[in-house]
Amino acid sequence: MFEGAYTALVTPFTANGDVDFEKLKALVERQIDGGVDGLVPVGTTGESPTLNVEEHLQVIRTTVETAKGRALVIAGTGANSTSEAIEITKAAAEFGIDGTLQVTPYYNKPNQEGLIRHFSAVAEIGVPVVLYNVPGRSAREIAIDTVVELSKHPNIVALKEAGGSVDRVSQVKRRCEIEVLSGDDALTFPMMAVGAVGVISVASNVAPKLVANLVHAVLAGQWLDAAELHQNCHRLFCDMFLDTNPIPVKAAMAMMGLIEEVYRLPLCPLQAGLKDKLADCLRAYDLL
């Protein structure tokens, strides 16, 4: 259902800190022109923790309306409150989203039974659910046994794996039928080698064609070409995480003239030394 290259969209802000919906539309068009298969607005990269509900939903709606069916839209509508996740997902479903990205509830640290109940409750809405395993941010891993149990739900169709483990992909694919998407650009090729079907990418915000070409090469069975693309892109993939995501990618996009370099606290601009390193990287890929 969701194989391919998906971009975890940044949320552009104006100089005074409001969501810049005109720039968001331009970013969506640029991604589609770059050949990505789908868009993921208001996830971690979209600074979801600092958007209010109205902004959150308007970003999703703008993405869907701008894409006009030319790319799938998996909306970030997760929360650490099950009732809030349900409320936002139901509202986003009215816009015609193709799926929902549901992050592991953060800070609460629910046990595995709590995770099963949480994700299952959201899945009952009827929108295809992509589980989002990101223990580095949520303080709780979705255990393999839990993924296996959740995969039995007809509306839980995929897993975004951002735990840094290729072996987890092998275990999931061995034990259940669920699509896996890499949640780490640098692990896209290795994860696809053991059964993942694509990536939800940060780096594709700056280089959509490069990421799309890599994923599509793997899907076409062009393994040598894909391996070369992976090696060529590896520096870019790593430098997008010189600091907490999405600080580096927004800094890079600002250097490229795509957005203003504006964040919402507690995120703040990249340090000068790291910014110089990032600029060198962008020049190496002819992005500056």
N, C-alpha and C positions, 0 to 999 in steps of 0.2 A: 504493500500500500504506500509506503513512504520511502522507497529506495531513492537514492540520489544525493545531490548536494543541496543542503539547506543553509541559509544564512541566518545566524542569530543577530538580527538587526540591532544596531545601536539606536538609541532615541536621541535625535538631534534637538538641541535647545538653542533659543535665541540668546543674545547677549545679556538679556535681563532674566534668563532662567526659565522662560516659558517653553513648552514643547513647540518646536518649529515644524509645523505640519507641511509647509511647502517644501522644505528640505527633505522631510520624510518621503513625500511623494517622489521627489527626484532620486532619492536613494533606492526606492523600490524599482523605479524604471531602470536605473543603472544595473541593479542585480539581475533583472530579467534580461536585459541586453547582454549581460555577461554569461548567460546560459545556465543559471542555477535552476534547480527543480522546485525549490520552495523557499518560503520565508518564515522566520520564527520571530515575531515581534514580542516585545515586553517579557523577554526572559532575563537571565542574569546580565547579559550584554546590553539589554535595553534598560538597565537601571530600574527594574521593576520595584525594588523596595522603596524608592523615593517618589514614585508616581502615585497620585491619588486615584481613586477608583474611576472618576470621570475621565481623567487623562488616560489611564490604563485602557479603558474601553474605546476611547476615541482613537488612540494609536492603532488598536486592532482594526477598528472599522475603516480607518483611512488606508491601512495596508490592504485589506480585502478589496475595497472599492477601487484602489489604484491598480492592483494586480489584475482585476477583471478576469479571473480564471486562467491567466497565463502562467501562473505559478501557484502551487498549493500553499496554503497558509495554516501553520500549526501555531496557535496562539498560546502564549504563556499566560495561563490563568490559574496557576497554583497559589497556594497560601499555606501558612502553618495552622490555620483554622479551617476545618473541614467545611463549615457552613459558609465561610467567605469564599473558598475555592468553588463551591457549588454555585453560589450567587454570581460570581464573576463568569464562570463557565457558561451558565445558562444565558446570561446577557450576551456574551460573545457569540454564542451559538446562533443568535438571531441575525448576526451579520453574515452568516454563511461560511464560517471557518471550516476547514477540512479536518482539523484535529486540534487537540489541546495538549500542551506540554505541562505535566504535573510534577512539580518539584517535590522531593521528599520534605515533609513538614520540618522546618528548621526551628531551632531553639527548644521546642517542646521535648525533643528526643523521645518520640513514641517507641514502644516496643514493636516487634514484628507483627503481632496481631493487630495493633493499632494501625500500622501501615496498611495491612490488608483491608481493614474496615474503611480507612480513609480513601484509598484509591478506588475501592469498589463502590463507595458511595458516589464519588464523582463520575465513575463509569456508567452508573445507572441513568445519567442524563441522556446518554445515547450518542454523544460525540466521541469519535475514536480517540483513545487516550495513549499518549506517549509518556511512559514513566521516566523520571529524570533522577538518576542515581548520581549524586554529587556530594559525597560525604565530607569533602573538604570545606564545604559551605554550610551543610545542613547538620553536621555532627552525628549523622545516622546513616548507615549504609542500608540499602535494600538488599537483604540477604538473598542468595541464590534460591533457597527454598521458597522465599516469599515471591520472587519473580515467577518461579514455576507455578505457584498457586494462583497468582494474579493472572497469569497467561491463560488460565481456563475461562476467564471472563471474556465473552465475545467482543466487548468494546475496548479491551486493553490489548493493543495491537503491536506496540513497539516499546523499546527501551533506549533512552539516551544514556550511554555509559560514559560517565565522566569521573570514574574512580581511579583512572590511571593504570588499569590492569587489563592486558590483552587476554590473560588466562580466564578472566571472568566471562569474556565473550565466548570462549570455547566451552566453558561450563554451561552457560545459558543455552547455547545452540545445541549442545549434546542432550540437554534434559527437557527442552520444551520448544514449542513452535511460537516464536515471537521474533519480530524484526529487531535488529540491534543497529543503532546509529552511534557512531563515535561522537563523543563529546569533547574530544581533544584533537586539534588539527594534526599535531605531530604523530598521533597514533591512528590516523585514518587508514593509511595503507596497511599497517600491521593488523588492525582490527578487521579490515575487510578481507585480509588474507585468511582469517579463521572464521569468516561467516557474517560479519557486519555488512549492511547493504548501503552504507553511506555515512554522511557526517552532518552534524549541525555545527557549522563552522563560524569561528570568530574572524579568521583571516580573510574569508571571502568578502567581508565588508570592504576591504581595500583591493582585493584581487579576485573577484568572482570567477573570472575565466580560468585562472590557474587552478583553483579548487575544483571547479566543475570538470575541467579536463582530466584531472587526476581521478576523480570518482568515476567518471564515465569510462575512462580507460579500463579500470578494474572491472566494472560491470560488463564491459565488452570482451573481457578475457584477455586484454592486451597487457599482460603482466610485466613484461620488460619495459614497455613504455611507461607504465604506471610507476614502476620502481624508480625509473630515471626522474620522473616528475616529482616523486616523493623526496628524493635526494636534493633536487634543485630547489624545492620549496621549503626545505627543512629549516633553514635560517629564518625565513619569514615567519613560519609557524611558531618558532621559539620566541622570536622577538616581539610577537604580539602579546607575550606574557612576561615582559620585563618588569611589570608591576601588576597590581591587582586589575584584573579584567573588570570593566572595559577602559581603564585609563590609557593603556598604550594604543589600542586600536582607535580611540577617539582622537588621541594626539596625532596619530598617523593620518587620519582622515582630515584633520584640520590642516596639517601640512600640505595635503593634496588639494586643499580648497573645497572640500566636499561639505564640511560642517564648521561651525564655530567650536573652538575647544572650550566647551562649557560643561561642567559636571554639577551634580547636586551633592552637597555635603551629606555624609562624611567623605565622599570621594573628592579628590583635589588633583590639580595638574601634576604631570610627570616632572621629576627632577631634571635639571638642565643636563647633567651628564648622561642620563638615560635617554633624554630627548635627542642628544647628538648621536648616540648609538642607533637609535631608531631611524633617524634621518639617513644615516649611512646605509642602513638596511634597505630603506625605500629606494635610495639611489641605485643600489645594486640590482634591484628588480625593475628599474626604469619607471618607478611609480612617482618620482619627483622630477 
